[in-house]
Amino acid sequence: MTLKLRCEDYGFECDFVLEGAKNQSLLEQLRNHFEEEHGIDYTTEAITQMIMNRGHSLESIRKE
Ligand SMILES: [Zn+2]
């Protein structure tokens, strides 16, 4: 199961898109992007919450 994450969906004017298996490492990649490109150091929990708010269940993200 794959997940597509668009940076612009999280409030940035940015064309960065991540697509991959729905797991913790995809979250970490998005977190690193926010930190490196936008200078915002979100916690993994905050990122998880943001993705959940877009309709993805926590279980499906955390399951390896
Ligand atoms: Zn971005």
N, CA, C, O and the ligand as a Tripos MOL2 file, in Angstrom:
@<TRIPOS>MOLECULE
protein
  257   255    65     0     0
PROTEIN
NO_CHARGES

@<TRIPOS>ATOM
      1 N           0.8380   -1.1930    0.0000 N.3       1 MET1
      2 CA          0.0000    0.0000    0.0000 C.3       1 MET1
      3 C           0.8780    1.2500    0.0000 C.2       1 MET1
      4 O           1.7500    1.4090    0.8550 O.2       1 MET1
      5 N           0.6420    2.1130   -0.9480 N.am      2 THR2
      6 CA          1.4700    3.3190   -1.0210 C.3       2 THR2
      7 C           0.6910    4.5630   -0.5980 C.2       2 THR2
      8 O          -0.5390    4.6020   -0.6020 O.2       2 THR2
      9 N           1.4570    5.5500   -0.2410 N.am      3 LEU3
     10 CA          0.9080    6.8160    0.2220 C.3       3 LEU3
     11 C           1.6000    7.9230   -0.5650 C.2       3 LEU3
     12 O           2.8150    7.8950   -0.7610 O.2       3 LEU3
     13 N           0.8110    8.9000   -1.0120 N.am      4 LYS4
     14 CA          1.3860   10.0400   -1.7170 C.3       4 LYS4
     15 C           1.2240   11.2740   -0.8470 C.2       4 LYS4
     16 O           0.1170   11.6270   -0.4410 O.2       4 LYS4
     17 N           2.3320   11.9130   -0.5710 N.am      5 LEU5
     18 CA          2.3190   13.0980    0.2850 C.3       5 LEU5
     19 C           2.7990   14.2940   -0.5210 C.2       5 LEU5
     20 O           3.9120   14.2930   -1.0470 O.2       5 LEU5
     21 N           1.9640   15.3040   -0.6120 N.am      6 ARG6
     22 CA          2.3460   16.5320   -1.3220 C.3       6 ARG6
     23 C           2.6110   17.6170   -0.2930 C.2       6 ARG6
     24 O           1.7950   17.8820    0.5900 O.2       6 ARG6
     25 N           3.7610   18.2290   -0.4320 N.am      7 CYS7
     26 CA          4.1030   19.2990    0.5050 C.3       7 CYS7
     27 C           3.0300   20.3890    0.5120 C.2       7 CYS7
     28 O           2.6950   20.9280    1.5670 O.2       7 CYS7
     29 N           2.5000   20.7050   -0.6510 N.am      8 GLU8
     30 CA          1.5060   21.7880   -0.7120 C.3       8 GLU8
     31 C           0.2380   21.4630    0.0780 C.2       8 GLU8
     32 O          -0.4960   22.3660    0.4800 O.2       8 GLU8
     33 N          -0.0170   20.1700    0.3010 N.am      9 ASP9
     34 CA         -1.1770   19.7880    1.1090 C.3       9 ASP9
     35 C          -0.9840   20.1430    2.5790 C.2       9 ASP9
     36 O          -1.9350   20.1320    3.3590 O.2       9 ASP9
     37 N           0.2520   20.4550    2.9470 N.am     10 TYR10
     38 CA          0.5500   20.7570    4.3450 C.3      10 TYR10
     39 C           0.8630   22.2320    4.5540 C.2      10 TYR10
     40 O           1.4840   22.6240    5.5420 O.2      10 TYR10
     41 N           0.4180   23.0330    3.5980 N.am     11 GLY11
     42 CA          0.4500   24.4710    3.8150 C.3      11 GLY11
     43 C           1.6150   25.2240    3.2060 C.2      11 GLY11
     44 O           1.8010   26.4070    3.4910 O.2      11 GLY11
     45 N           2.4070   24.5590    2.3680 N.am     12 PHE12
     46 CA          3.5440   25.2390    1.7590 C.3      12 PHE12
     47 C           3.3270   25.4280    0.2570 C.2      12 PHE12
     48 O           2.6900   24.6020   -0.3960 O.2      12 PHE12
     49 N           3.8540   26.5070   -0.2720 N.am     13 GLU13
     50 CA          3.8590   26.6790   -1.7210 C.3      13 GLU13
     51 C           5.0930   25.9800   -2.2540 C.2      13 GLU13
     52 O           6.1620   26.5800   -2.3690 O.2      13 GLU13
     53 N           4.9380   24.7210   -2.5750 N.am     14 CYS14
     54 CA          6.0780   23.8620   -2.8350 C.3      14 CYS14
     55 C           5.5910   22.6840   -3.6630 C.2      14 CYS14
     56 O           4.5060   22.1570   -3.4160 O.2      14 CYS14
     57 N           6.3810   22.2700   -4.6410 N.am     15 ASP15
     58 CA          5.9280   21.1750   -5.5010 C.3      15 ASP15
     59 C           6.5400   19.8250   -5.1180 C.2      15 ASP15
     60 O           6.5010   18.8720   -5.8970 O.2      15 ASP15
     61 N           7.1030   19.7570   -3.9110 N.am     16 PHE16
     62 CA          7.7020   18.5120   -3.4510 C.3      16 PHE16
     63 C           6.6260   17.4440   -3.2280 C.2      16 PHE16
     64 O           5.6170   17.6920   -2.5680 O.2      16 PHE16
     65 N           6.8610   16.2550   -3.7910 N.am     17 VAL17
     66 CA          5.9250   15.1420   -3.6230 C.3      17 VAL17
     67 C           6.7140   13.9050   -3.2080 C.2      17 VAL17
     68 O           7.7640   13.6050   -3.7750 O.2      17 VAL17
     69 N           6.2040   13.2070   -2.2330 N.am     18 LEU18
     70 CA          6.8010   11.9500   -1.7830 C.3      18 LEU18
     71 C           5.7890   10.8440   -2.0440 C.2      18 LEU18
     72 O           4.6020   10.9890   -1.7510 O.2      18 LEU18
     73 N           6.2690    9.7490   -2.5940 N.am     19 GLU19
     74 CA          5.3630    8.6230   -2.7720 C.3      19 GLU19
     75 C           6.1130    7.3590   -2.4160 C.2      19 GLU19
     76 O           7.2460    7.1570   -2.8530 O.2      19 GLU19
     77 N           5.4800    6.5060   -1.6200 N.am     20 GLY20
     78 CA          6.1570    5.2770   -1.2350 C.3      20 GLY20
     79 C           5.2990    4.4560   -0.3140 C.2      20 GLY20
     80 O           4.1290    4.7640   -0.0840 O.2      20 GLY20
     81 N           5.8870    3.4190    0.2050 N.am     21 ALA21
     82 CA          5.1720    2.5550    1.1350 C.3      21 ALA21
     83 C           4.7610    3.3680    2.3500 C.2      21 ALA21
     84 O           5.5080    4.2120    2.8440 O.2      21 ALA21
     85 N           3.5610    3.0930    2.8110 N.am     22 LYS22
     86 CA          3.0290    3.8380    3.9460 C.3      22 LYS22
     87 C           3.6770    3.3190    5.2280 C.2      22 LYS22
     88 O           3.1940    2.3630    5.8340 O.2      22 LYS22
     89 N           4.7520    3.9450    5.6260 N.am     23 ASN23
     90 CA          5.4140    3.5110    6.8570 C.3      23 ASN23
     91 C           6.1720    4.6740    7.4900 C.2      23 ASN23
     92 O           6.1580    5.8020    6.9990 O.2      23 ASN23
     93 N           6.8230    4.3550    8.5840 N.am     24 GLN24
     94 CA          7.4920    5.3890    9.3700 C.3      24 GLN24
     95 C           8.5930    6.0980    8.5800 C.2      24 GLN24
     96 O           8.8320    7.2890    8.7770 O.2      24 GLN24
     97 N           9.2570    5.3700    7.6930 N.am     25 SER25
     98 CA         10.3700    6.0020    6.9800 C.3      25 SER25
     99 C           9.8770    7.0750    6.0150 C.2      25 SER25
    100 O          10.5770    8.0590    5.7770 O.2      25 SER25
    101 N           8.6730    6.8960    5.4540 N.am     26 LEU26
    102 CA          8.1000    7.9270    4.5920 C.3      26 LEU26
    103 C           7.8130    9.1900    5.4150 C.2      26 LEU26
    104 O           8.0300   10.3080    4.9490 O.2      26 LEU26
    105 N           7.3270    8.9960    6.6320 N.am     27 LEU27
    106 CA          7.1020   10.1280    7.5260 C.3      27 LEU27
    107 C           8.4010   10.8620    7.8150 C.2      27 LEU27
    108 O           8.4450   12.0920    7.8320 O.2      27 LEU27
    109 N           9.4470   10.1000    8.0400 N.am     28 GLU28
    110 CA         10.7520   10.7050    8.3410 C.3      28 GLU28
    111 C          11.2600   11.5170    7.1510 C.2      28 GLU28
    112 O          11.8560   12.5800    7.3250 O.2      28 GLU28
    113 N          11.0200   11.0080    5.9390 N.am     29 GLN29
    114 CA         11.4400   11.7510    4.7450 C.3      29 GLN29
    115 C          10.6920   13.0690    4.6260 C.2      29 GLN29
    116 O          11.2740   14.0890    4.2590 O.2      29 GLN29
    117 N           9.3990   13.0460    4.9390 N.am     30 LEU30
    118 CA          8.6200   14.2830    4.8950 C.3      30 LEU30
    119 C           9.1040   15.2420    5.9870 C.2      30 LEU30
    120 O           9.2160   16.4470    5.7610 O.2      30 LEU30
    121 N           9.3830   14.7020    7.1550 N.am     31 ARG31
    122 CA          9.8810   15.5120    8.2620 C.3      31 ARG31
    123 C          11.2040   16.1890    7.8830 C.2      31 ARG31
    124 O          11.3970   17.3790    8.1320 O.2      31 ARG31
    125 N          12.0990   15.4210    7.2830 N.am     32 ASN32
    126 CA         13.3860   15.9790    6.8560 C.3      32 ASN32
    127 C          13.2030   17.0750    5.8170 C.2      32 ASN32
    128 O          13.9120   18.0800    5.8360 O.2      32 ASN32
    129 N          12.2510   16.8790    4.9130 N.am     33 HIS33
    130 CA         11.9850   17.8950    3.9030 C.3      33 HIS33
    131 C          11.5020   19.1940    4.5460 C.2      33 HIS33
    132 O          11.9790   20.2730    4.1960 O.2      33 HIS33
    133 N          10.5610   19.0970    5.4820 N.am     34 PHE34
    134 CA         10.0620   20.2990    6.1660 C.3      34 PHE34
    135 C          11.2020   21.0220    6.8720 C.2      34 PHE34
    136 O          11.2640   22.2510    6.8790 O.2      34 PHE34
    137 N          12.0920   20.2510    7.4580 N.am     35 GLU35
    138 CA         13.1890   20.8490    8.2060 C.3      35 GLU35
    139 C          14.2150   21.4930    7.2760 C.2      35 GLU35
    140 O          14.6430   22.6250    7.5010 O.2      35 GLU35
    141 N          14.6040   20.7650    6.2310 N.am     36 GLU36
    142 CA         15.6760   21.2510    5.3610 C.3      36 GLU36
    143 C          15.2110   22.3390    4.4070 C.2      36 GLU36
    144 O          15.9400   23.2980    4.1550 O.2      36 GLU36
    145 N          14.0030   22.1980    3.8760 N.am     37 GLU37
    146 CA         13.5330   23.1530    2.8710 C.3      37 GLU37
    147 C          12.7620   24.3250    3.4690 C.2      37 GLU37
    148 O          12.7800   25.4290    2.9230 O.2      37 GLU37
    149 N          12.0920   24.0870    4.5790 N.am     38 HIS38
    150 CA         11.2210   25.1170    5.1230 C.3      38 HIS38
    151 C          11.6350   25.5770    6.5160 C.2      38 HIS38
    152 O          11.0380   26.4910    7.0840 O.2      38 HIS38
    153 N          12.6550   24.9370    7.0530 N.am     39 GLY39
    154 CA         13.1870   25.3740    8.3490 C.3      39 GLY39
    155 C          12.2570   25.1390    9.5190 C.2      39 GLY39
    156 O          12.3660   25.8010   10.5510 O.2      39 GLY39
    157 N          11.3360   24.1900    9.3570 N.am     40 ILE40
    158 CA         10.3940   23.8910   10.4330 C.3      40 ILE40
    159 C          10.6620   22.4870   10.9560 C.2      40 ILE40
    160 O          10.5810   21.5120   10.2090 O.2      40 ILE40
    161 N          10.9770   22.3900   12.2210 N.am     41 ASP41
    162 CA         11.3500   21.1150   12.8150 C.3      41 ASP41
    163 C          10.1400   20.4800   13.5090 C.2      41 ASP41
    164 O          10.0000   20.5520   14.7300 O.2      41 ASP41
    165 N           9.2790   19.8630   12.7110 N.am     42 TYR42
    166 CA          8.1220   19.1680   13.2740 C.3      42 TYR42
    167 C           8.5800   17.8910   13.9600 C.2      42 TYR42
    168 O           9.5770   17.2860   13.5640 O.2      42 TYR42
    169 N           7.8480   17.4850   14.9890 N.am     43 THR43
    170 CA          8.1120   16.1750   15.5850 C.3      43 THR43
    171 C           7.4480   15.1020   14.7110 C.2      43 THR43
    172 O           6.5280   15.3850   13.9440 O.2      43 THR43
    173 N           7.9300   13.8870   14.8460 N.am     44 THR44
    174 CA          7.3100   12.7820   14.1080 C.3      44 THR44
    175 C           5.8320   12.6620   14.4790 C.2      44 THR44
    176 O           4.9960   12.3430   13.6340 O.2      44 THR44
    177 N           5.5180   12.9210   15.7590 N.am     45 GLU45
    178 CA          4.1250   12.8610   16.2040 C.3      45 GLU45
    179 C           3.2730   13.9060   15.4870 C.2      45 GLU45
    180 O           2.1370   13.6370   15.0960 O.2      45 GLU45
    181 N           3.8370   15.0990   15.3210 N.am     46 ALA46
    182 CA          3.0980   16.1620   14.6290 C.3      46 ALA46
    183 C           2.8380   15.7860   13.1760 C.2      46 ALA46
    184 O           1.7480   16.0180   12.6540 O.2      46 ALA46
    185 N           3.8340   15.2110   12.5330 N.am     47 ILE47
    186 CA          3.6790   14.7890   11.1410 C.3      47 ILE47
    187 C           2.6180   13.6950   11.0440 C.2      47 ILE47
    188 O           1.7610   13.7130   10.1610 O.2      47 ILE47
    189 N           2.6990   12.7420   11.9760 N.am     48 THR48
    190 CA          1.7110   11.6590   11.9870 C.3      48 THR48
    191 C           0.3060   12.2370   12.1100 C.2      48 THR48
    192 O          -0.6170   11.8090   11.4170 O.2      48 THR48
    193 N           0.1550   13.2250   13.0090 N.am     49 GLN49
    194 CA         -1.1480   13.8510   13.2150 C.3      49 GLN49
    195 C          -1.6220   14.5570   11.9410 C.2      49 GLN49
    196 O          -2.7940   14.4760   11.5760 O.2      49 GLN49
    197 N          -0.7040   15.2440   11.2770 N.am     50 MET50
    198 CA         -1.0650   15.9600   10.0480 C.3      50 MET50
    199 C          -1.5450   14.9840    8.9700 C.2      50 MET50
    200 O          -2.4990   15.2660    8.2450 O.2      50 MET50
    201 N          -0.8770   13.8440    8.8760 N.am     51 ILE51
    202 CA         -1.2700   12.8560    7.8720 C.3      51 ILE51
    203 C          -2.6030   12.2200    8.2470 C.2      51 ILE51
    204 O          -3.4500   11.9800    7.3860 O.2      51 ILE51
    205 N          -2.7820   11.9480    9.5430 N.am     52 MET52
    206 CA         -4.0670   11.4080   10.0030 C.3      52 MET52
    207 C          -5.2000   12.3760    9.7070 C.2      52 MET52
    208 O          -6.2990   11.9620    9.3380 O.2      52 MET52
    209 N          -4.9290   13.6640    9.8690 N.am     53 ASN53
    210 CA         -5.9540   14.6780    9.6160 C.3      53 ASN53
    211 C          -6.3970   14.6870    8.1560 C.2      53 ASN53
    212 O          -7.4690   15.1900    7.8200 O.2      53 ASN53
    213 N          -5.5610   14.1270    7.3080 N.am     54 ARG54
    214 CA         -5.9170   14.0470    5.9000 C.3      54 ARG54
    215 C          -6.5810   12.7110    5.5600 C.2      54 ARG54
    216 O          -6.7550   12.3760    4.3880 O.2      54 ARG54
    217 N          -6.9420   11.9710    6.5710 N.am     55 GLY55
    218 CA         -7.7840   10.8040    6.3590 C.3      55 GLY55
    219 C          -7.0690    9.4640    6.3450 C.2      55 GLY55
    220 O          -7.6660    8.4450    5.9990 O.2      55 GLY55
    221 N          -5.7960    9.4570    6.7170 N.am     56 HIS56
    222 CA         -5.0560    8.2000    6.7580 C.3      56 HIS56
    223 C          -5.0230    7.7080    8.2070 C.2      56 HIS56
    224 O          -4.7460    8.4840    9.1210 O.2      56 HIS56
    225 N          -5.3000    6.4470    8.4080 N.am     57 SER57
    226 CA         -5.3470    5.9580    9.7710 C.3      57 SER57
    227 C          -3.9570    5.7650   10.3480 C.2      57 SER57
    228 O          -3.0050    5.4420    9.6380 O.2      57 SER57
    229 N          -3.8680    5.9660   11.6290 N.am     58 LEU58
    230 CA         -2.5870    5.8040   12.3400 C.3      58 LEU58
    231 C          -2.0740    4.3780   12.2080 C.2      58 LEU58
    232 O          -0.8800    4.1540   12.0110 O.2      58 LEU58
    233 N          -2.9770    3.4240   12.3190 N.am     59 GLU59
    234 CA         -2.5680    2.0090   12.2340 C.3      59 GLU59
    235 C          -1.8930    1.7050   10.9020 C.2      59 GLU59
    236 O          -0.8880    0.9960   10.8480 O.2      59 GLU59
    237 N          -2.4600    2.2490    9.8330 N.am     60 SER60
    238 CA         -1.9110    1.9320    8.5120 C.3      60 SER60
    239 C          -0.5510    2.5820    8.3090 C.2      60 SER60
    240 O           0.2630    2.0880    7.5290 O.2      60 SER60
    241 N          -0.2990    3.6850    9.0050 N.am     61 ILE61
    242 CA          1.0020    4.3410    8.8860 C.3      61 ILE61
    243 C           2.0480    3.5820    9.7010 C.2      61 ILE61
    244 O           3.1680    3.3640    9.2380 O.2      61 ILE61
    245 N           1.6810    3.1890   10.8950 N.am     62 ARG62
    246 CA          2.6670    2.6150   11.7970 C.3      62 ARG62
    247 C           2.9840    1.1620   11.4780 C.2      62 ARG62
    248 O           4.0620    0.6670   11.8070 O.2      62 ARG62
    249 N           2.0520    0.4890   10.8430 N.am     63 LYS63
    250 CA          2.2920   -0.9070   10.5020 C.3      63 LYS63
    251 C           3.4490   -1.0270    9.5050 C.2      63 LYS63
    252 O           3.4630   -0.3520    8.4760 O.2      63 LYS63
    253 N           4.3950   -1.8720    9.8150 N.am     64 GLU64
    254 CA          5.5550   -2.0130    8.9240 C.3      64 GLU64
    255 C           5.2020   -2.9130    7.7450 C.2      64 GLU64
    256 O           6.0440   -3.1570    6.8810 O.2      64 GLU64
    257 ZN          8.1630   21.6600    0.6270 Zn       65 ZN65
@<TRIPOS>BOND
     1     1     2 1
     2     2     3 1
     3     3     4 2
     4     3     5 am
     5     5     6 1
     6     6     7 1
     7     7     8 2
     8     7     9 am
     9     9    10 1
    10    10    11 1
    11    11    12 2
    12    11    13 am
    13    13    14 1
    14    14    15 1
    15    15    16 2
    16    15    17 am
    17    17    18 1
    18    18    19 1
    19    19    20 2
    20    19    21 am
    21    21    22 1
    22    22    23 1
    23    23    24 2
    24    23    25 am
    25    25    26 1
    26    26    27 1
    27    27    28 2
    28    27    29 am
    29    29    30 1
    30    30    31 1
    31    31    32 2
    32    31    33 am
    33    33    34 1
    34    34    35 1
    35    35    36 2
    36    35    37 am
    37    37    38 1
    38    38    39 1
    39    39    40 2
    40    39    41 am
    41    41    42 1
    42    42    43 1
    43    43    44 2
    44    43    45 am
    45    45    46 1
    46    46    47 1
    47    47    48 2
    48    47    49 am
    49    49    50 1
    50    50    51 1
    51    51    52 2
    52    51    53 am
    53    53    54 1
    54    54    55 1
    55    55    56 2
    56    55    57 am
    57    57    58 1
    58    58    59 1
    59    59    60 2
    60    59    61 am
    61    61    62 1
    62    62    63 1
    63    63    64 2
    64    63    65 am
    65    65    66 1
    66    66    67 1
    67    67    68 2
    68    67    69 am
    69    69    70 1
    70    70    71 1
    71    71    72 2
    72    71    73 am
    73    73    74 1
    74    74    75 1
    75    75    76 2
    76    75    77 am
    77    77    78 1
    78    78    79 1
    79    79    80 2
    80    79    81 am
    81    81    82 1
    82    82    83 1
    83    83    84 2
    84    83    85 am
    85    85    86 1
    86    86    87 1
    87    87    88 2
    88    87    89 am
    89    89    90 1
    90    90    91 1
    91    91    92 2
    92    91    93 am
    93    93    94 1
    94    94    95 1
    95    95    96 2
    96    95    97 am
    97    97    98 1
    98    98    99 1
    99    99   100 2
   100    99   101 am
   101   101   102 1
   102   102   103 1
   103   103   104 2
   104   103   105 am
   105   105   106 1
   106   106   107 1
   107   107   108 2
   108   107   109 am
   109   109   110 1
   110   110   111 1
   111   111   112 2
   112   111   113 am
   113   113   114 1
   114   114   115 1
   115   115   116 2
   116   115   117 am
   117   117   118 1
   118   118   119 1
   119   119   120 2
   120   119   121 am
   121   121   122 1
   122   122   123 1
   123   123   124 2
   124   123   125 am
   125   125   126 1
   126   126   127 1
   127   127   128 2
   128   127   129 am
   129   129   130 1
   130   130   131 1
   131   131   132 2
   132   131   133 am
   133   133   134 1
   134   134   135 1
   135   135   136 2
   136   135   137 am
   137   137   138 1
   138   138   139 1
   139   139   140 2
   140   139   141 am
   141   141   142 1
   142   142   143 1
   143   143   144 2
   144   143   145 am
   145   145   146 1
   146   146   147 1
   147   147   148 2
   148   147   149 am
   149   149   150 1
   150   150   151 1
   151   151   152 2
   152   151   153 am
   153   153   154 1
   154   154   155 1
   155   155   156 2
   156   155   157 am
   157   157   158 1
   158   158   159 1
   159   159   160 2
   160   159   161 am
   161   161   162 1
   162   162   163 1
   163   163   164 2
   164   163   165 am
   165   165   166 1
   166   166   167 1
   167   167   168 2
   168   167   169 am
   169   169   170 1
   170   170   171 1
   171   171   172 2
   172   171   173 am
   173   173   174 1
   174   174   175 1
   175   175   176 2
   176   175   177 am
   177   177   178 1
   178   178   179 1
   179   179   180 2
   180   179   181 am
   181   181   182 1
   182   182   183 1
   183   183   184 2
   184   183   185 am
   185   185   186 1
   186   186   187 1
   187   187   188 2
   188   187   189 am
   189   189   190 1
   190   190   191 1
   191   191   192 2
   192   191   193 am
   193   193   194 1
   194   194   195 1
   195   195   196 2
   196   195   197 am
   197   197   198 1
   198   198   199 1
   199   199   200 2
   200   199   201 am
   201   201   202 1
   202   202   203 1
   203   203   204 2
   204   203   205 am
   205   205   206 1
   206   206   207 1
   207   207   208 2
   208   207   209 am
   209   209   210 1
   210   210   211 1
   211   211   212 2
   212   211   213 am
   213   213   214 1
   214   214   215 1
   215   215   216 2
   216   215   217 am
   217   217   218 1
   218   218   219 1
   219   219   220 2
   220   219   221 am
   221   221   222 1
   222   222   223 1
   223   223   224 2
   224   223   225 am
   225   225   226 1
   226   226   227 1
   227   227   228 2
   228   227   229 am
   229   229   230 1
   230   230   231 1
   231   231   232 2
   232   231   233 am
   233   233   234 1
   234   234   235 1
   235   235   236 2
   236   235   237 am
   237   237   238 1
   238   238   239 1
   239   239   240 2
   240   239   241 am
   241   241   242 1
   242   242   243 1
   243   243   244 2
   244   243   245 am
   245   245   246 1
   246   246   247 1
   247   247   248 2
   248   247   249 am
   249   249   250 1
   250   250   251 1
   251   251   252 2
   252   251   253 am
   253   253   254 1
   254   254   255 1
   255   255   256 2
@<TRIPOS>SUBSTRUCTURE
     1 MET1         2 RESIDUE 1 A MET
     2 THR2         6 RESIDUE 1 A THR
     3 LEU3        10 RESIDUE 1 A LEU
     4 LYS4        14 RESIDUE 1 A LYS
     5 LEU5        18 RESIDUE 1 A LEU
     6 ARG6        22 RESIDUE 1 A ARG
     7 CYS7        26 RESIDUE 1 A CYS
     8 GLU8        30 RESIDUE 1 A GLU
     9 ASP9        34 RESIDUE 1 A ASP
    10 TYR10       38 RESIDUE 1 A TYR
    11 GLY11       42 RESIDUE 1 A GLY
    12 PHE12       46 RESIDUE 1 A PHE
    13 GLU13       50 RESIDUE 1 A GLU
    14 CYS14       54 RESIDUE 1 A CYS
    15 ASP15       58 RESIDUE 1 A ASP
    16 PHE16       62 RESIDUE 1 A PHE
    17 VAL17       66 RESIDUE 1 A VAL
    18 LEU18       70 RESIDUE 1 A LEU
    19 GLU19       74 RESIDUE 1 A GLU
    20 GLY20       78 RESIDUE 1 A GLY
    21 ALA21       82 RESIDUE 1 A ALA
    22 LYS22       86 RESIDUE 1 A LYS
    23 ASN23       90 RESIDUE 1 A ASN
    24 GLN24       94 RESIDUE 1 A GLN
    25 SER25       98 RESIDUE 1 A SER
    26 LEU26      102 RESIDUE 1 A LEU
    27 LEU27      106 RESIDUE 1 A LEU
    28 GLU28      110 RESIDUE 1 A GLU
    29 GLN29      114 RESIDUE 1 A GLN
    30 LEU30      118 RESIDUE 1 A LEU
    31 ARG31      122 RESIDUE 1 A ARG
    32 ASN32      126 RESIDUE 1 A ASN
    33 HIS33      130 RESIDUE 1 A HIS
    34 PHE34      134 RESIDUE 1 A PHE
    35 GLU35      138 RESIDUE 1 A GLU
    36 GLU36      142 RESIDUE 1 A GLU
    37 GLU37      146 RESIDUE 1 A GLU
    38 HIS38      150 RESIDUE 1 A HIS
    39 GLY39      154 RESIDUE 1 A GLY
    40 ILE40      158 RESIDUE 1 A ILE
    41 ASP41      162 RESIDUE 1 A ASP
    42 TYR42      166 RESIDUE 1 A TYR
    43 THR43      170 RESIDUE 1 A THR
    44 THR44      174 RESIDUE 1 A THR
    45 GLU45      178 RESIDUE 1 A GLU
    46 ALA46      182 RESIDUE 1 A ALA
    47 ILE47      186 RESIDUE 1 A ILE
    48 THR48      190 RESIDUE 1 A THR
    49 GLN49      194 RESIDUE 1 A GLN
    50 MET50      198 RESIDUE 1 A MET
    51 ILE51      202 RESIDUE 1 A ILE
    52 MET52      206 RESIDUE 1 A MET
    53 ASN53      210 RESIDUE 1 A ASN
    54 ARG54      214 RESIDUE 1 A ARG
    55 GLY55      218 RESIDUE 1 A GLY
    56 HIS56      222 RESIDUE 1 A HIS
    57 SER57      226 RESIDUE 1 A SER
    58 LEU58      230 RESIDUE 1 A LEU
    59 GLU59      234 RESIDUE 1 A GLU
    60 SER60      238 RESIDUE 1 A SER
    61 ILE61      242 RESIDUE 1 A ILE
    62 ARG62      246 RESIDUE 1 A ARG
    63 LYS63      250 RESIDUE 1 A LYS
    64 GLU64      254 RESIDUE 1 A GLU
    65 ZN65       257 GROUP 0 **** ****
